Amino acid sequence: MKKRNWGLWAKAAGIRAIKTTAQAAVAMLPAAATITAVDWKVVIGTAALAGITSLLTSIAGLPEV
């Protein structure tokens, strides 16, 4: 069985999840005509789901680790 460096994995998975969360949030903003028309609950919920999905996908393996 391959020994894993869990600290390195957690750091890489965390960075990937943060990037994915930010990308999802930014992608939702152009849907509104103005910044005051943004449905922030939907943006935050979608971004959080993207971050969780990224972490779960990272369980399968990270190429950089």
N, CA, C and O atoms as a CHARMM CRD file, in Angstrom:
* protein
*
  260
    1    1 MET  N      0.84200  -1.18100   0.00000 PROA 1      0.00000
    2    1 MET  CA     0.00000   0.00000   0.00000 PROA 1      0.00000
    3    1 MET  C      0.88500   1.24200   0.00000 PROA 1      0.00000
    4    1 MET  O      1.87800   1.31600   0.72300 PROA 1      0.00000
    5    2 LYS  N      0.51200   2.19600  -0.80900 PROA 2      0.00000
    6    2 LYS  CA     1.28200   3.42400  -0.94200 PROA 2      0.00000
    7    2 LYS  C      1.06200   4.33400   0.27200 PROA 2      0.00000
    8    2 LYS  O     -0.07200   4.60200   0.66800 PROA 2      0.00000
    9    3 LYS  N      2.16500   4.79900   0.84800 PROA 3      0.00000
   10    3 LYS  CA     2.08400   5.70300   1.99000 PROA 3      0.00000
   11    3 LYS  C      1.82000   7.11800   1.47800 PROA 3      0.00000
   12    3 LYS  O      2.47800   7.58000   0.54600 PROA 3      0.00000
   13    4 ARG  N      0.86700   7.79400   2.08400 PROA 4      0.00000
   14    4 ARG  CA     0.49200   9.13900   1.64500 PROA 4      0.00000
   15    4 ARG  C      0.97000  10.19200   2.64200 PROA 4      0.00000
   16    4 ARG  O      1.02300   9.95200   3.84800 PROA 4      0.00000
   17    5 ASN  N      1.30800  11.33500   2.12300 PROA 5      0.00000
   18    5 ASN  CA     1.62900  12.49200   2.93900 PROA 5      0.00000
   19    5 ASN  C      0.33600  13.30300   3.06000 PROA 5      0.00000
   20    5 ASN  O      0.01700  14.10900   2.18500 PROA 5      0.00000
   21    6 TRP  N     -0.39600  13.08600   4.14300 PROA 6      0.00000
   22    6 TRP  CA    -1.72300  13.68900   4.28200 PROA 6      0.00000
   23    6 TRP  C     -1.66600  15.21200   4.40700 PROA 6      0.00000
   24    6 TRP  O     -2.59800  15.89800   3.98700 PROA 6      0.00000
   25    7 GLY  N     -0.59900  15.74200   4.97100 PROA 7      0.00000
   26    7 GLY  CA    -0.46300  17.19800   5.06000 PROA 7      0.00000
   27    7 GLY  C     -0.35200  17.82200   3.68200 PROA 7      0.00000
   28    7 GLY  O     -0.98900  18.83600   3.39800 PROA 7      0.00000
   29    8 LEU  N      0.46000  17.21400   2.82800 PROA 8      0.00000
   30    8 LEU  CA     0.61100  17.70000   1.46100 PROA 8      0.00000
   31    8 LEU  C     -0.69200  17.55500   0.69100 PROA 8      0.00000
   32    8 LEU  O     -1.07200  18.44700  -0.06700 PROA 8      0.00000
   33    9 TRP  N     -1.39000  16.41200   0.88800 PROA 9      0.00000
   34    9 TRP  CA    -2.66900  16.20200   0.22000 PROA 9      0.00000
   35    9 TRP  C     -3.68400  17.25600   0.65300 PROA 9      0.00000
   36    9 TRP  O     -4.37200  17.83500  -0.18800 PROA 9      0.00000
   37   10 ALA  N     -3.78400  17.50800   1.95500 PROA 10     0.00000
   38   10 ALA  CA    -4.74900  18.48700   2.47000 PROA 10     0.00000
   39   10 ALA  C     -4.47600  19.87900   1.92300 PROA 10     0.00000
   40   10 ALA  O     -5.40600  20.61200   1.58600 PROA 10     0.00000
   41   11 LYS  N     -3.20000  20.24400   1.83400 PROA 11     0.00000
   42   11 LYS  CA    -2.85500  21.55900   1.30400 PROA 11     0.00000
   43   11 LYS  C     -3.23400  21.66200  -0.17400 PROA 11     0.00000
   44   11 LYS  O     -3.83100  22.65400  -0.59000 PROA 11     0.00000
   45   12 ALA  N     -2.89300  20.65000  -0.96700 PROA 12     0.00000
   46   12 ALA  CA    -3.20500  20.66400  -2.39200 PROA 12     0.00000
   47   12 ALA  C     -4.71400  20.63200  -2.63100 PROA 12     0.00000
   48   12 ALA  O     -5.22400  21.35900  -3.48300 PROA 12     0.00000
   49   13 ALA  N     -5.42600  19.79200  -1.88100 PROA 13     0.00000
   50   13 ALA  CA    -6.88300  19.70400  -2.03300 PROA 13     0.00000
   51   13 ALA  C     -7.55000  21.00700  -1.60300 PROA 13     0.00000
   52   13 ALA  O     -8.50600  21.45500  -2.23600 PROA 13     0.00000
   53   14 GLY  N     -7.05200  21.61500  -0.53200 PROA 14     0.00000
   54   14 GLY  CA    -7.60600  22.88500  -0.06500 PROA 14     0.00000
   55   14 GLY  C     -7.41400  24.00700  -1.06300 PROA 14     0.00000
   56   14 GLY  O     -8.33300  24.78900  -1.30900 PROA 14     0.00000
   57   15 ILE  N     -6.23200  24.09100  -1.63700 PROA 15     0.00000
   58   15 ILE  CA    -5.95900  25.12500  -2.64200 PROA 15     0.00000
   59   15 ILE  C     -6.86200  24.92700  -3.85300 PROA 15     0.00000
   60   15 ILE  O     -7.43300  25.88300  -4.37800 PROA 15     0.00000
   61   16 ARG  N     -6.98400  23.67700  -4.29100 PROA 16     0.00000
   62   16 ARG  CA    -7.83700  23.38300  -5.44000 PROA 16     0.00000
   63   16 ARG  C     -9.29400  23.73400  -5.13500 PROA 16     0.00000
   64   16 ARG  O     -9.98500  24.28700  -5.99100 PROA 16     0.00000
   65   17 ALA  N     -9.76800  23.42100  -3.93400 PROA 17     0.00000
   66   17 ALA  CA   -11.15600  23.70800  -3.56000 PROA 17     0.00000
   67   17 ALA  C    -11.40900  25.21200  -3.48100 PROA 17     0.00000
   68   17 ALA  O    -12.46600  25.68400  -3.89800 PROA 17     0.00000
   69   18 ILE  N    -10.45300  25.96000  -2.95100 PROA 18     0.00000
   70   18 ILE  CA   -10.60600  27.42100  -2.87100 PROA 18     0.00000
   71   18 ILE  C    -10.67600  28.02800  -4.26700 PROA 18     0.00000
   72   18 ILE  O    -11.49900  28.90600  -4.52700 PROA 18     0.00000
   73   19 LYS  N     -9.81500  27.56200  -5.15900 PROA 19     0.00000
   74   19 LYS  CA    -9.84100  28.06800  -6.54000 PROA 19     0.00000
   75   19 LYS  C    -11.16900  27.74200  -7.21900 PROA 19     0.00000
   76   19 LYS  O    -11.74400  28.58500  -7.90700 PROA 19     0.00000
   77   20 THR  N    -11.65000  26.52000  -7.02300 PROA 20     0.00000
   78   20 THR  CA   -12.91300  26.10700  -7.63700 PROA 20     0.00000
   79   20 THR  C    -14.07700  26.91600  -7.07900 PROA 20     0.00000
   80   20 THR  O    -14.96900  27.31900  -7.82500 PROA 20     0.00000
   81   21 THR  N    -14.07100  27.15600  -5.76700 PROA 21     0.00000
   82   21 THR  CA   -15.12100  27.94800  -5.13500 PROA 21     0.00000
   83   21 THR  C    -15.13700  29.36600  -5.69100 PROA 21     0.00000
   84   21 THR  O    -16.20200  29.89800  -6.00500 PROA 21     0.00000
   85   22 ALA  N    -13.97600  29.97500  -5.81200 PROA 22     0.00000
   86   22 ALA  CA   -13.88700  31.33500  -6.35100 PROA 22     0.00000
   87   22 ALA  C    -14.34400  31.38800  -7.80900 PROA 22     0.00000
   88   22 ALA  O    -15.04200  32.32000  -8.20900 PROA 22     0.00000
   89   23 GLN  N    -13.95400  30.39500  -8.59700 PROA 23     0.00000
   90   23 GLN  CA   -14.36000  30.36000  -9.99800 PROA 23     0.00000
   91   23 GLN  C    -15.87600  30.24300 -10.13200 PROA 23     0.00000
   92   23 GLN  O    -16.48100  30.90300 -10.97600 PROA 23     0.00000
   93   24 ALA  N    -16.48200  29.41000  -9.30600 PROA 24     0.00000
   94   24 ALA  CA   -17.93500  29.23900  -9.35700 PROA 24     0.00000
   95   24 ALA  C    -18.64500  30.53000  -8.95400 PROA 24     0.00000
   96   24 ALA  O    -19.63900  30.90900  -9.57300 PROA 24     0.00000
   97   25 ALA  N    -18.14200  31.20300  -7.92400 PROA 25     0.00000
   98   25 ALA  CA   -18.76200  32.45400  -7.47900 PROA 25     0.00000
   99   25 ALA  C    -18.65900  33.53100  -8.55700 PROA 25     0.00000
  100   25 ALA  O    -19.63500  34.23000  -8.83100 PROA 25     0.00000
  101   26 VAL  N    -17.50300  33.66500  -9.15700 PROA 26     0.00000
  102   26 VAL  CA   -17.30800  34.67600 -10.19500 PROA 26     0.00000
  103   26 VAL  C    -18.17200  34.36600 -11.41900 PROA 26     0.00000
  104   26 VAL  O    -18.69200  35.27900 -12.06000 PROA 26     0.00000
  105   27 ALA  N    -18.32400  33.09100 -11.74000 PROA 27     0.00000
  106   27 ALA  CA   -19.12700  32.70400 -12.89900 PROA 27     0.00000
  107   27 ALA  C    -20.60000  33.04400 -12.71500 PROA 27     0.00000
  108   27 ALA  O    -21.30900  33.24400 -13.70100 PROA 27     0.00000
  109   28 MET  N    -21.07500  33.11500 -11.47600 PROA 28     0.00000
  110   28 MET  CA   -22.48200  33.41600 -11.22000 PROA 28     0.00000
  111   28 MET  C    -22.80000  34.91100 -11.31500 PROA 28     0.00000
  112   28 MET  O    -23.95600  35.27400 -11.53000 PROA 28     0.00000
  113   29 LEU  N    -21.80800  35.77500 -11.16100 PROA 29     0.00000
  114   29 LEU  CA   -22.06400  37.21900 -11.10200 PROA 29     0.00000
  115   29 LEU  C    -22.58500  37.83900 -12.40000 PROA 29     0.00000
  116   29 LEU  O    -23.46800  38.69400 -12.32300 PROA 29     0.00000
  117   30 PRO  N    -22.09900  37.46600 -13.58300 PROA 30     0.00000
  118   30 PRO  CA   -22.59800  38.12000 -14.79700 PROA 30     0.00000
  119   30 PRO  C    -24.07700  37.87800 -15.08500 PROA 30     0.00000
  120   30 PRO  O    -24.64400  38.53400 -15.96000 PROA 30     0.00000
  121   31 ALA  N    -24.70400  36.96500 -14.38100 PROA 31     0.00000
  122   31 ALA  CA   -26.12100  36.69100 -14.59700 PROA 31     0.00000
  123   31 ALA  C    -26.99600  37.87100 -14.16500 PROA 31     0.00000
  124   31 ALA  O    -28.13200  37.99200 -14.62300 PROA 31     0.00000
  125   32 ALA  N    -26.49000  38.72800 -13.30300 PROA 32     0.00000
  126   32 ALA  CA   -27.25300  39.88000 -12.81700 PROA 32     0.00000
  127   32 ALA  C    -26.84300  41.13500 -13.58400 PROA 32     0.00000
  128   32 ALA  O    -25.68900  41.28000 -13.98800 PROA 32     0.00000
  129   33 ALA  N    -27.79400  42.03000 -13.77800 PROA 33     0.00000
  130   33 ALA  CA   -27.53200  43.27600 -14.50700 PROA 33     0.00000
  131   33 ALA  C    -26.64700  44.21100 -13.68500 PROA 33     0.00000
  132   33 ALA  O    -25.77400  44.88200 -14.23600 PROA 33     0.00000
  133   34 THR  N    -26.86800  44.25800 -12.37600 PROA 34     0.00000
  134   34 THR  CA   -26.05300  45.09400 -11.49500 PROA 34     0.00000
  135   34 THR  C    -25.68200  44.28800 -10.25400 PROA 34     0.00000
  136   34 THR  O    -26.28000  43.25000  -9.97400 PROA 34     0.00000
  137   35 ILE  N    -24.70000  44.77300  -9.52400 PROA 35     0.00000
  138   35 ILE  CA   -24.23000  44.06400  -8.33300 PROA 35     0.00000
  139   35 ILE  C    -25.32900  43.98800  -7.27000 PROA 35     0.00000
  140   35 ILE  O    -25.33800  43.06000  -6.46100 PROA 35     0.00000
  141   36 THR  N    -26.24400  44.94200  -7.26000 PROA 36     0.00000
  142   36 THR  CA   -27.33700  44.90700  -6.27600 PROA 36     0.00000
  143   36 THR  C    -28.39600  43.87700  -6.64700 PROA 36     0.00000
  144   36 THR  O    -29.20900  43.49800  -5.80500 PROA 36     0.00000
  145   37 ALA  N    -28.39600  43.42000  -7.89500 PROA 37     0.00000
  146   37 ALA  CA   -29.37300  42.42900  -8.34100 PROA 37     0.00000
  147   37 ALA  C    -28.88700  40.99800  -8.15000 PROA 37     0.00000
  148   37 ALA  O    -29.60900  40.05200  -8.46500 PROA 37     0.00000
  149   38 VAL  N    -27.67600  40.83200  -7.64100 PROA 38     0.00000
  150   38 VAL  CA   -27.11700  39.49900  -7.45100 PROA 38     0.00000
  151   38 VAL  C    -27.83500  38.80100  -6.30100 PROA 38     0.00000
  152   38 VAL  O    -28.00100  39.37400  -5.22400 PROA 38     0.00000
  153   39 ASP  N    -28.25900  37.56400  -6.53600 PROA 39     0.00000
  154   39 ASP  CA   -28.85800  36.76100  -5.47200 PROA 39     0.00000
  155   39 ASP  C    -27.70500  36.06900  -4.73900 PROA 39     0.00000
  156   39 ASP  O    -27.25900  34.99300  -5.13700 PROA 39     0.00000
  157   40 TRP  N    -27.23300  36.70100  -3.66500 PROA 40     0.00000
  158   40 TRP  CA   -26.03000  36.24500  -2.97900 PROA 40     0.00000
  159   40 TRP  C    -26.19000  34.87900  -2.33700 PROA 40     0.00000
  160   40 TRP  O    -25.21100  34.14500  -2.20900 PROA 40     0.00000
  161   41 LYS  N    -27.41100  34.51800  -1.92800 PROA 41     0.00000
  162   41 LYS  CA   -27.63200  33.18800  -1.35900 PROA 41     0.00000
  163   41 LYS  C    -27.34700  32.11300  -2.40600 PROA 41     0.00000
  164   41 LYS  O    -26.74400  31.08500  -2.09800 PROA 41     0.00000
  165   42 VAL  N    -27.78000  32.35200  -3.63300 PROA 42     0.00000
  166   42 VAL  CA   -27.54500  31.39200  -4.71500 PROA 42     0.00000
  167   42 VAL  C    -26.05800  31.33000  -5.04900 PROA 42     0.00000
  168   42 VAL  O    -25.51200  30.24400  -5.24700 PROA 42     0.00000
  169   43 VAL  N    -25.40400  32.48000  -5.11200 PROA 43     0.00000
  170   43 VAL  CA   -23.96900  32.52000  -5.42000 PROA 43     0.00000
  171   43 VAL  C    -23.17200  31.76600  -4.35600 PROA 43     0.00000
  172   43 VAL  O    -22.32200  30.94000  -4.69000 PROA 43     0.00000
  173   44 ILE  N    -23.43800  32.04100  -3.09100 PROA 44     0.00000
  174   44 ILE  CA   -22.70600  31.39100  -1.99600 PROA 44     0.00000
  175   44 ILE  C    -23.00200  29.89300  -1.96100 PROA 44     0.00000
  176   44 ILE  O    -22.09600  29.08500  -1.75900 PROA 44     0.00000
  177   45 GLY  N    -24.25900  29.52500  -2.15700 PROA 45     0.00000
  178   45 GLY  CA   -24.62100  28.11200  -2.15500 PROA 45     0.00000
  179   45 GLY  C    -23.96700  27.34000  -3.29000 PROA 45     0.00000
  180   45 GLY  O    -23.46700  26.23300  -3.09300 PROA 45     0.00000
  181   46 THR  N    -23.97500  27.93200  -4.47900 PROA 46     0.00000
  182   46 THR  CA   -23.35000  27.28800  -5.63400 PROA 46     0.00000
  183   46 THR  C    -21.84500  27.17100  -5.45200 PROA 46     0.00000
  184   46 THR  O    -21.25500  26.13600  -5.76100 PROA 46     0.00000
  185   47 ALA  N    -21.22800  28.22600  -4.95400 PROA 47     0.00000
  186   47 ALA  CA   -19.78000  28.21400  -4.73600 PROA 47     0.00000
  187   47 ALA  C    -19.40000  27.18500  -3.66300 PROA 47     0.00000
  188   47 ALA  O    -18.40700  26.47300  -3.81200 PROA 47     0.00000
  189   48 ALA  N    -20.18200  27.10600  -2.59400 PROA 48     0.00000
  190   48 ALA  CA   -19.90200  26.12900  -1.53900 PROA 48     0.00000
  191   48 ALA  C    -20.03000  24.70000  -2.05800 PROA 48     0.00000
  192   48 ALA  O    -19.20900  23.84100  -1.73900 PROA 48     0.00000
  193   49 LEU  N    -21.06300  24.45200  -2.85900 PROA 49     0.00000
  194   49 LEU  CA   -21.24600  23.12700  -3.44500 PROA 49     0.00000
  195   49 LEU  C    -20.08200  22.77100  -4.36900 PROA 49     0.00000
  196   49 LEU  O    -19.62500  21.62800  -4.38600 PROA 49     0.00000
  197   50 ALA  N    -19.60600  23.74700  -5.13200 PROA 50     0.00000
  198   50 ALA  CA   -18.45100  23.50400  -6.00600 PROA 50     0.00000
  199   50 ALA  C    -17.21000  23.16800  -5.19000 PROA 50     0.00000
  200   50 ALA  O    -16.43700  22.29000  -5.57500 PROA 50     0.00000
  201   51 GLY  N    -17.01100  23.85100  -4.07800 PROA 51     0.00000
  202   51 GLY  CA   -15.86200  23.57000  -3.21900 PROA 51     0.00000
  203   51 GLY  C    -15.92600  22.18300  -2.60100 PROA 51     0.00000
  204   51 GLY  O    -14.91800  21.48000  -2.53300 PROA 51     0.00000
  205   52 ILE  N    -17.11300  21.79200  -2.15000 PROA 52     0.00000
  206   52 ILE  CA   -17.28900  20.45100  -1.57200 PROA 52     0.00000
  207   52 ILE  C    -17.06400  19.38400  -2.63900 PROA 52     0.00000
  208   52 ILE  O    -16.41400  18.36900  -2.38500 PROA 52     0.00000
  209   53 THR  N    -17.60600  19.61800  -3.83000 PROA 53     0.00000
  210   53 THR  CA   -17.41000  18.67600  -4.93100 PROA 53     0.00000
  211   53 THR  C    -15.93600  18.54200  -5.26800 PROA 53     0.00000
  212   53 THR  O    -15.46200  17.44300  -5.55500 PROA 53     0.00000
  213   54 SER  N    -15.21100  19.64600  -5.23600 PROA 54     0.00000
  214   54 SER  CA   -13.77400  19.61300  -5.51400 PROA 54     0.00000
  215   54 SER  C    -13.03800  18.76100  -4.48700 PROA 54     0.00000
  216   54 SER  O    -12.17400  17.96100  -4.84600 PROA 54     0.00000
  217   55 LEU  N    -13.38000  18.93100  -3.20600 PROA 55     0.00000
  218   55 LEU  CA   -12.74000  18.12600  -2.16100 PROA 55     0.00000
  219   55 LEU  C    -13.05300  16.64300  -2.32600 PROA 55     0.00000
  220   55 LEU  O    -12.17300  15.79700  -2.16800 PROA 55     0.00000
  221   56 LEU  N    -14.29800  16.33200  -2.64300 PROA 56     0.00000
  222   56 LEU  CA   -14.67100  14.93300  -2.84000 PROA 56     0.00000
  223   56 LEU  C    -13.97100  14.33400  -4.05500 PROA 56     0.00000
  224   56 LEU  O    -13.57900  13.16800  -4.03300 PROA 56     0.00000
  225   57 THR  N    -13.81500  15.11900  -5.10200 PROA 57     0.00000
  226   57 THR  CA   -13.10200  14.65800  -6.28800 PROA 57     0.00000
  227   57 THR  C    -11.63200  14.42700  -5.96000 PROA 57     0.00000
  228   57 THR  O    -11.00900  13.51700  -6.50800 PROA 57     0.00000
  229   58 SER  N    -11.08000  15.23400  -5.08000 PROA 58     0.00000
  230   58 SER  CA    -9.67600  15.10500  -4.70500 PROA 58     0.00000
  231   58 SER  C     -9.39400  13.80800  -3.95400 PROA 58     0.00000
  232   58 SER  O     -8.25400  13.34400  -3.92300 PROA 58     0.00000
  233   59 ILE  N    -10.41600  13.22700  -3.35200 PROA 59     0.00000
  234   59 ILE  CA   -10.22700  11.95700  -2.65300 PROA 59     0.00000
  235   59 ILE  C     -9.75700  10.88100  -3.63400 PROA 59     0.00000
  236   59 ILE  O     -8.96700  10.00800  -3.27300 PROA 59     0.00000
  237   60 ALA  N    -10.24300  10.94700  -4.86700 PROA 60     0.00000
  238   60 ALA  CA    -9.84300   9.97100  -5.89400 PROA 60     0.00000
  239   60 ALA  C     -8.36000  10.09500  -6.22100 PROA 60     0.00000
  240   60 ALA  O     -7.73600   9.13300  -6.67000 PROA 60     0.00000
  241   61 GLY  N     -7.80700  11.25700  -6.00100 PROA 61     0.00000
  242   61 GLY  CA    -6.37400  11.43600  -6.24700 PROA 61     0.00000
  243   61 GLY  C     -6.06500  12.80200  -6.83000 PROA 61     0.00000
  244   61 GLY  O     -6.85100  13.37300  -7.58600 PROA 61     0.00000
  245   62 LEU  N     -4.92100  13.30000  -6.46300 PROA 62     0.00000
  246   62 LEU  CA    -4.44900  14.57900  -6.96500 PROA 62     0.00000
  247   62 LEU  C     -3.16400  14.33100  -7.74100 PROA 62     0.00000
  248   62 LEU  O     -2.23100  13.73200  -7.20600 PROA 62     0.00000
  249   63 PRO  N     -3.09800  14.77600  -8.98200 PROA 63     0.00000
  250   63 PRO  CA    -1.88500  14.53600  -9.76500 PROA 63     0.00000
  251   63 PRO  C     -0.63300  15.17900  -9.16000 PROA 63     0.00000
  252   63 PRO  O      0.47300  14.66900  -9.34300 PROA 63     0.00000
  253   64 GLU  N     -0.79700  16.28500  -8.44600 PROA 64     0.00000
  254   64 GLU  CA     0.36500  16.98000  -7.90400 PROA 64     0.00000
  255   64 GLU  C      0.88300  16.35500  -6.61000 PROA 64     0.00000
  256   64 GLU  O      1.93500  16.76100  -6.11600 PROA 64     0.00000
  257   65 VAL  N      0.16500  15.37400  -6.04800 PROA 65     0.00000
  258   65 VAL  CA     0.60400  14.72100  -4.81000 PROA 65     0.00000
  259   65 VAL  C      1.03200  13.30900  -5.11100 PROA 65     0.00000
  260   65 VAL  O      1.43800  12.58100  -4.20500 PROA 65     0.00000
